[in-house]
Amino acid sequence: MQSSELTHTLSFGLHIDTGSPDDLRNGCLEARRIRNEVNRLDRHGWDWDDLRSVVVDNATHVKNTSQQIVDKILGEIETYHEHKDDGWGRPYPYIDKLYPMVMNHGEGYRLFLEDEDTVRFRISAAPRNHVKGELRGSPDHFDRVRTALENDEWRVGTAEVVHKHSEWRLHVTVTHEQHHVASKNDAETIVGVDVNEDCIALTAMNRDGAMLDSVVIEYPEIKERRHEFFTKRKRMQNAGQTAFESVVQTEERDYVHDCLHKVSRQVVDWVSQFTDPVIVFEDLKDMRDSIDYGTRMNRRLHSLPFAALREMVSYKASWRGIPSDEVDPEYTSQRCPRTECQHTSRSNRQKKRFRCQECGFQDHADRKAAVCVVQNWFAVATIVSELIRR
Ligand SMILES: [Zn+2]
């Protein structure tokens, strides 16, 4: 059975105290130049070994960083070649937005554990041009990067400097040397997940599409308490008590955080009962600005639990060797799950109740959505296996 190393990507904000954001920008501009040059030479039919050595020699980054960037770009081109029959587009020959700087720990960048609460970074935006400062991030990510720096079983791997939502961020990978996660392609049980602001619905199906079991775990208290905190903060704002306001905010964050840990443990316990499971989430990351999926989706995107809960579930699951995957969320809330019907309409859903306007099928709306998540996963798996057979 194929498996992969247990690797996590942690995301941090950068508080710079030596050097400037402009240095990072220049580093990412150089990465973009490398990216466009690699694509240009590849289209001219260059041998990849020659291409790699010429581009790395001409780049102004620390040598190891230039190598990492070239490898990332060649990886993108390789992925395109593997999937081109599936209609995947070739990477654009030229991009004009910034490209991430990819760096090796110890060469292109370095993290230092200063004390309990402080992790410092040093990024070489160019040789002898170091940008330094402190990482900013969630308590979870801090715990994990601290463990990776202190513990021999963990390795701090490559990191990328990215500019996102008008902020400079560092995405750091950490890998556990012994732990392995099962390959999602070998999964026997597919567990679809539908996350909402007051509950999470799970449906387990086997490879034949038969439902094994389902569960809806509710957490109305998170929604209620968040509403209470919101009212409390509003009152303080009106009274001008900004100092207390941030205390309330921390209290709220800690409360929600604890609840989500409890829920994610329940989810992983439930999933663990099945043979070789894979946990499938809806991929919502690019939807925020691109497509209007209606008010239900928007509410889910902007309510805190979705991203945090998903991350905690994936993290805890990977510790038990269980892989996670994601699918296109298209129509999961509107489509009838009966294979012979598939009628898709917004009016099929009335709050927590799903009732197909065509065939009359009825179910809990979120559990039904979790079934559709599994069906979307099967749809992609079928395309891939047909490609392999060809
Ligand atoms: Zn139907």
Boltz pocket constraint, residues with backbone or C-beta under 6 A from the ligand:
constraints:
  - pocket:
      binder: B
      contacts: [[A, 336], [A, 337], [A, 338], [A, 341], [A, 342], [A, 343], [A, 356], [A, 357], [A, 358], [A, 359], [A, 360], [A, 361]]
      max_distance: 6.0
